[in-house]
Amino acid sequence: MHYVKLRDLKSGCDGEWPGADIDAVGAIGSARRFSLRNAVLFDVDKAELKPEARAALEELTAKITAIGPGTVVIEGHTDSTGTEEHNQDLSERRAQAVRDYLARQPALKGYTFRVFGYGESRPIASNDTPEGRAQNRRVDVMVVPASAVEQQRQQTTRAGGPSLAGIWEGSEGTLDLRAVEDGRYAGRYTTDNGRVFFTLKGREVTGYWVENDSSRRCEEPRDGSHHWGKVKLRLSAGGDTMEGEWTYCASDEASGSWTWRRVKGGQ
């Protein structure tokens, strides 16, 4: 038996769990994220769980039940070896295999499961080295407690109209948005300790993002960082998608696009 060091980023406490390679990688508001290395779960280029994967998934089950009932979001990722199409399919099948195992566990009866595959599109390390590719081959699991979903529902009810409050998945990872006052929202996402500040008018979402680091440094800081930019999005009629553009610094010229899809929360 070996021990893997886990760090709960919400409490700041370290602890040891026996067994497989599971890392506690983040806490966004009330949502918790865990990462499982594919070497523990799957053989090369396969989507069938290895016999030794059971220890890792039993540990994960214990971590999920400790958080409490809610929604479990499972995301498959690969390195850049092979074609994009193959990697996308492989990531989806691996995420589904983890979902199927967890859904069979009696302790997780009543939980809601959602599955996404991202192929090679979300690396967390360089694909130029064996070590980096090993880090990129992973399955990430996010747990959203039911208590957080209820809190978001109440925020929406009080608002009496469309709301952005909730947990979202998008190109920058996971975003937890909270209502701070009428029509205004603040949140954090998993890329570079990212923060957003949004205003919702009708279906139009405007505001700005701030990160610890980015590919461009702004001359003037905002919220203590020289890495920020504007955001302009539109909320879908169903309230489950936000799409639009972001810029660097105070520029109005789009530098990229954002798409966020709601995982749980108000409509």
N, C-alpha and C positions, 0 to 999 in steps of 0.2 A: 504494500500500500504506500502511495506517496501523498504528499500534501501540497495543495495549491493555495497560495496566499490570495485572499479575496479582500477587497477594500470596498466597503459600503460608502459610496460617495455622498449619500444623503446625511449620514450620521458622522462620517469621518472616522469610523471605528474599523480597525483591522481585525481579521479573524482567519482561522484556518478550517478548511473543510476537507475531509478525506476523499480521495478518489480522483476524478478526472479533471481535465483542463477547462475550467470554467472561470471567466473573469467577470467581476462586476465592473462594468465600464462606464456607468453614468446614471444620474438621477435628474430628470427634467421635471421640475415641479413634483407632482405625485407619481409620475411614471418612473419605473425602474427598467434599466437595460442590462442585459447579460450577453456575453459573447462566448460561443463554443467553437473551438478550433476543429476544422473538418477532419484533421488527421485522427482525432479521437473518434469521430462519428462514422467516417466513410473511407473505403478504399479509393485509390486514385481513379477518377473519372466514373465513379459509381454513385448511385443514389440510394442503395440499400444500406441500412444501418448495420455496422459491424457488431458482433456479440459484445465487445467491450464498451460499446456506446451506452449500454444499459446503466453503467455506473454514473456516467456523466448526466444522463437524463433523469436518473433518480435524484441526484443532487439538485438538479434544476427544478424538479417537481417540488422538492422540499423548500427551495427558495421562493417559488411561486406561492405555495400555500402559506408561507410565513407572511407574505404581503397581504393576502386575503383575496376573496372572490373578485372577479373582474374580467377584463379582456386581455388575451394574450396574443400579441402580434409577432409573427415569426418571419424573419427575413433571411433569404439565402444569398450568399455572395461567393464569387470565384476570383481567381487571379486572371491575368490577361492571356494565359496560354490557351491556344485554340481560337476558334472563331467566336465572334460576338453571339451569333445565333445559338451555337452549341452551349456556350457558357450561360446564356440566359435560360435555356431549357434545363440545364443541369442545376442551376441555382433554384429554380422553381420546384423541381422534383425533390431536391434535398430538403427544402423548407417544408414541403408537404409530408415527407417521411418523418420529420421531427414532430410536425403537427399531429400526424396519425398516432404516433407513440404516446404523446402527452394526452391526447383526447381519450385514450383507453385507460388512463390511470383513474382509479376510483376517487382519489383525493382531489382530482380536478373536474369532477362531475359538476355541471352547471356553469363552468367557465365558457366564455365565448372565444373562439379562435379565428384569427385572420392570417392569411398567408400571402407573402410577396416574394418574388424573385427579382434580383437586381443584377444578376450576371457579374460582369467585371466593372460596372459603372460606378461603384462606390468603394474604391480602394482606401485603406487606412495606412498603407505603407507603399514604398516603391516596389514596382513589379520588376525592377532591374536586378534584384538579388534574390537568392533562394529564401533568405529569411523574410524578406518583404512579401514575397508571394505566399509563403506559409501563413503570414498574418492575414492576408487578404482572403484566403480560403476559410470561410467561417459561416456560422449561422448565428445571427443576432436575434435575441428575444426581448421584447418589451412587454412589461406588465402594467396595465392601467387599472388601478383599484376601482371597484364599483362605487366606492364612496366619492371618488373624484368625479365620476360620471354624473352622480346625483347632484353634486355641487354645481357642475356646469349646467345641468338641466334647470336648476333653480335660478341661476343667473339669467338664462334665456327667458324663463317665464317672467321674471321681474322686468326684463327689458321690453317685453311685449312685441317683439319683432325679430328680424334676423340678428343672429349673434355670431361672433367669432370665437366665443369661449369654447375650449375643447382641446383635444389632442389631435395633431395633424402630422401626416407623413409627407415628406417631399424631398426635393433634390438636396436639401441641406440637413437631412436626417429627420429628427423628431422635434416638433414644435409644440410647446404647451402654452396656450394663450389664456389669459385671465382678464376679465372685465375689471377696469379700475375706476371708471365712471361712465356716465351715459355716452355710448358710442365710442369710447376709447378703451384700448386694450394694450397690455404689455405681456411679453412672453420671452422665453428662452428656447434656443434650438441647439442641437448637439454638435454643430460644426464650430470649432474655435471659440467656444463659450459665447456663441452668438445670441444677441438680444434684438428684439423688434419692438417698435412702438407704433401702433396702428390707430387710425381713426376710420370708423365706418359710417358712411352717409349713403343711405339707400343700399345699393350693391357695390358702391365704389369704396375701395380700401386704399388709403394713402398713409404714408409714414416713412420710417427709416429703419435701417439695420445698423448694428454696431458689433464688431468682432475684435478679438484680441490681436488678430493678424489677418492680412489679406495681401493680394498681389499689388495693391496700390496704397500708398500712404498719403493721406490728406494733409494739407498744410494746417488747417484749423481743426482742433480736436472736437469731438462731440461725446458727451457722457464719458469723458476721461480716456477716449481712444482716438488715435489718428486713422483708424480703419472703419469707415462707415459709408453709407450712401442712402439714396432715396429709394422708396418702393412705391409702386402703383399697381394695384391688383383689382380684379373684379370677382365678386362672390357670385357663384352660380345660383340659378333660380331655386335649386333644391337645397342650397346652403351647405353642400358637401365638398365643394371645390373652390379654391382661389387660384387664379391664373393672372400673370402679368409680367412686368419687367422690374429690374432693379438697376441702379446706377452706382458709380463711385463718387464719393464726396458730394458736392453740391450740384454736380452736373445733371442736366436733364437728358443727356444722351444715354440710351439704354446700353448696358454692358452685358446683360444676360437676362434670361427668363426664369421665372419661378412658377412652379405648380405645387400646390399643397392640397392634399386630400384628407378629409376629416376621418379620424379613426373612431372617436367617440366624443359626444358632447351635444350641445344644443343645436337646433336647426334654425 
